[in-house]
């Protein structure tokens, strides 16, 4: 009987956890197919009595600038991901394989930079970018997002390189391969899960970033999804919750696809990169 009660209690606890996780997702989808007026109905409808796809049509027809936000976010996120991978690979390899003065303190400084809240550094970045004429530009957003993703990416790649035996590099060099040839032909193929993990991490950070995107852009043509949603759908006298939820559903789909396609490599890369020799 005790075992039976424990099993029932476990199922109840799991059901509560699943409800807690999926209820916001369900409510987002349900609200996206309601007329905007129905989103404010009290008591709220668990399922719309008159479902409508008008909010999705509004987004795809770019009536509120959604497609502009989506394209900007995609451009900035892809560029940030590529830049983060390139820098993290070379920096992580250098920290893993070479000895140079100040290596330990420099690595600690890089990791310690993750401890500072974004609100503390955004003012300094804004002033610097203003002097360099990088405000309201793709390049400014890419550099800002990369600076946020890079410390963790370098740490992850350094740990991943530490798991690869040095004997493989030495054997390749004995066969006549140079340092760069060994890195690209021997080491990088073995670090593919780590590279994928770094790429997904950088892409997600860029895709969801609000503070940098809101602070470093001023025109609607340069807004990304997060500030675009905040400044378009929510205002002092208007709240377009149905349109906002429809846009949220659309921008969530790429994340779901990425995780489904790369989850095996992502988990492998995250766990391998956490191992230190």
C-alpha positions in Angstrom: 0.0 0.0 0.0 2.8 2.4 0.9 4.5 1.7 -2.5 1.2 2.4 -4.2 0.7 5.7 -2.4 4.3 6.7 -3.3 3.7 5.9 -6.9 0.4 7.9 -7.0 2.2 10.8 -5.2 5.0 10.6 -7.8 2.5 10.8 -10.7 0.7 13.7 -9.1 4.0 15.6 -8.6 5.0 14.9 -12.2 1.6 16.1 -13.4 1.9 19.3 -11.5 5.4 19.9 -12.9 4.2 19.3 -16.4 1.2 21.5 -15.9 3.5 24.3 -14.6 5.8 23.9 -17.7 3.3 23.5 -20.4 0.4 25.8 -19.3 2.2 29.0 -20.4 2.9 27.4 -23.8 -0.7 26.3 -24.1 -2.0 29.7 -23.1 0.3 31.4 -25.6 -1.0 29.2 -28.4 -4.7 29.6 -27.4 -4.4 33.4 -27.0 -2.8 33.6 -30.5 -6.0 32.2 -32.1 -8.4 34.5 -30.2 -9.6 37.9 -31.3 -7.8 40.6 -29.4 -10.9 41.5 -27.5 -11.3 37.9 -26.2 -7.8 38.0 -24.7 -9.1 40.4 -22.1 -12.3 38.4 -21.3 -13.0 37.7 -17.6 -13.2 34.8 -16.8 -10.8 33.8 -19.5 -11.7 31.1 -22.0 -9.6 28.0 -21.8 -10.3 27.5 -25.5 -11.6 30.2 -27.8 -15.2 30.0 -28.8 -14.5 31.7 -32.1 -10.9 30.8 -33.1 -9.3 33.0 -35.7 -6.0 33.0 -37.5 -6.1 36.8 -38.2 -3.2 37.4 -35.8 -1.0 35.1 -37.8 -2.1 36.7 -41.0 -1.2 40.1 -39.6 2.3 38.9 -38.8 3.0 37.3 -42.1 1.7 40.4 -44.0 4.1 42.5 -41.9 1.4 44.9 -40.8 3.2 45.6 -37.5 6.8 45.2 -38.7 7.1 41.5 -37.5 9.0 40.3 -40.6 11.5 43.2 -40.3 12.1 42.2 -36.7 12.4 38.5 -37.7 14.9 39.2 -40.5 17.0 41.5 -38.3 17.1 38.9 -35.5 18.0 36.1 -38.0 20.9 38.1 -39.5 22.3 39.2 -36.2 22.0 35.8 -34.6 23.6 33.9 -37.4 26.5 36.4 -37.6 27.0 36.3 -33.9 26.9 32.5 -33.9 29.6 32.3 -36.6 31.8 34.9 -35.0 31.5 33.3 -31.5 32.4 29.9 -32.9 35.5 31.1 -34.8 36.8 33.1 -31.8 35.9 30.5 -29.2 37.6 27.7 -31.3 40.9 29.5 -31.6 40.9 31.0 -28.1 39.9 27.7 -26.5 42.6 25.8 -28.4 45.2 28.3 -27.4 44.2 28.0 -23.7 44.2 24.3 -23.9 47.4 23.6 -25.8 49.8 26.5 -25.2 51.6 27.9 -22.2 52.1 31.7 -22.1 52.6 34.4 -19.4 49.4 35.4 -17.7 47.4 32.4 -19.1 45.7 31.6 -15.8 44.8 35.1 -14.8 43.6 35.9 -18.3 41.3 32.9 -18.3 39.9 33.9 -14.9 39.3 37.4 -16.1 37.4 36.1 -19.2 35.2 33.9 -17.0 34.7 36.6 -14.4 33.3 38.9 -17.0 30.2 36.7 -17.0 29.6 37.7 -13.4 28.8 41.3 -14.3 25.1 41.9 -14.9 24.2 43.3 -18.3 22.7 46.4 -16.8 26.1 47.3 -15.4 28.0 47.2 -18.7 25.3 48.4 -21.2 26.0 52.0 -20.4 29.7 51.6 -21.1 29.0 49.7 -24.3 26.5 52.4 -25.4 29.1 55.2 -24.9 31.8 53.3 -26.7 29.5 52.4 -29.6 28.3 56.0 -29.8 31.9 57.2 -30.3 32.5 54.5 -32.9 29.2 55.2 -34.8 28.0 51.6 -34.2 24.7 52.5 -32.7 21.6 51.3 -34.6 23.8 49.0 -36.9 24.1 45.3 -37.5 27.8 45.4 -36.6 27.1 47.0 -33.2 24.5 44.4 -32.3 26.7 41.5 -33.5 29.7 42.8 -31.4 27.5 43.3 -28.4 25.9 39.9 -28.5 29.2 38.2 -29.2 30.8 39.9 -26.1 28.0 38.4 -24.0 28.3 34.9 -25.4 32.0 34.6 -25.9 33.3 34.0 -22.3 31.2 30.9 -21.8 31.9 29.7 -25.3 35.7 30.0 -24.8 35.4 28.1 -21.5 33.3 25.4 -23.1 35.7 24.9 -26.0 38.8 24.9 -23.8 37.3 22.1 -21.7 36.4 20.2 -24.8 39.9 20.5 -26.3 41.3 19.2 -23.0 39.4 15.9 -23.5 41.2 15.3 -26.9 44.6 13.4 -26.4 47.6 15.3 -27.5 49.0 12.1 -29.1 46.6 12.6 -32.0 48.2 16.0 -32.8 51.7 14.7 -32.3 51.1 11.8 -34.7 49.7 14.2 -37.3 52.7 16.5 -36.9 55.1 13.6 -37.3 53.4 12.8 -40.6 54.2 16.4 -41.8 51.0 18.2 -40.9 51.4 21.8 -39.5 49.7 23.3 -36.5 46.8 24.7 -38.5 46.5 21.6 -40.7 46.3 19.5 -37.5 43.7 21.7 -36.0 41.4 21.8 -39.0 41.9 18.2 -40.2 42.2 16.3 -37.0 41.0 18.2 -34.0 38.0 20.1 -35.3 36.2 17.1 -36.6 36.4 15.6 -33.1 35.1 18.7 -31.6 31.9 18.9 -33.7 29.5 18.3 -30.7 31.3 21.1 -28.8 31.1 23.5 -31.7 27.4 22.7 -32.1 26.8 23.4 -28.4 28.6 26.7 -28.7 26.7 27.6 -31.8 23.3 26.8 -30.2 24.2 28.7 -27.0 25.3 31.8 -29.0 22.3 31.7 -31.3 19.8 31.4 -28.4 21.5 34.3 -26.5 21.3 36.5 -29.6 17.7 35.4 -30.5 16.4 36.3 -27.0 18.5 39.2 -26.0 16.4 42.3 -25.0 18.7 44.7 -23.1 21.4 45.2 -25.7 19.0 45.2 -28.6 16.7 47.7 -26.9 19.6 50.0 -25.8 21.7 49.9 -29.0 18.9 50.5 -31.5 16.6 53.4 -32.0 14.9 52.9 -35.4 12.2 50.4 -36.2 14.1 49.2 -39.2 16.9 47.9 -36.9 14.8 46.4 -34.1 15.1 42.7 -33.4 12.3 40.5 -32.1 12.5 41.2 -28.4 12.4 45.0 -28.4 10.2 45.0 -31.4 7.5 43.0 -29.5 7.9 45.2 -26.5 7.6 48.5 -28.3 5.0 47.4 -30.9 2.4 45.3 -29.1 2.4 46.9 -25.6 1.8 50.6 -25.1 0.2 53.1 -22.8 -3.2 52.9 -24.4 -3.1 49.6 -26.4 -2.3 46.0 -25.9 -2.3 43.6 -28.8 -1.9 40.4 -26.9 -3.3 38.2 -29.7 -0.8 39.5 -32.2 2.0 39.3 -29.7 1.2 35.7 -28.9 1.0 34.8 -32.6 4.4 36.3 -33.2 5.8 34.5 -30.1 4.5 31.2 -31.5 6.2 31.9 -34.9 9.6 32.8 -33.3 9.5 29.9 -31.0 9.2 27.3 -33.8 12.9 27.8 -35.0 14.1 27.1 -31.5 12.1 23.9 -31.3 13.4 22.7 -34.7 17.0 23.5 -33.7 16.7 21.5 -30.4 15.0 18.5 -32.1 17.7 18.4 -34.8 20.7 19.0 -32.6 19.8 17.8 -29.2 22.1 14.8 -29.3 25.1 16.9 -30.3 24.1 19.6 -27.9 24.0 17.3 -24.8 27.2 15.6 -25.8 29.0 18.9 -26.4 27.8 20.4 -23.1 28.8 17.4 -21.0 32.1 16.9 -22.7 33.0 20.5 -22.5 32.5 20.4 -18.7 35.2 17.7 -18.2 38.6 19.0 -17.0 41.7 17.0 -17.1 
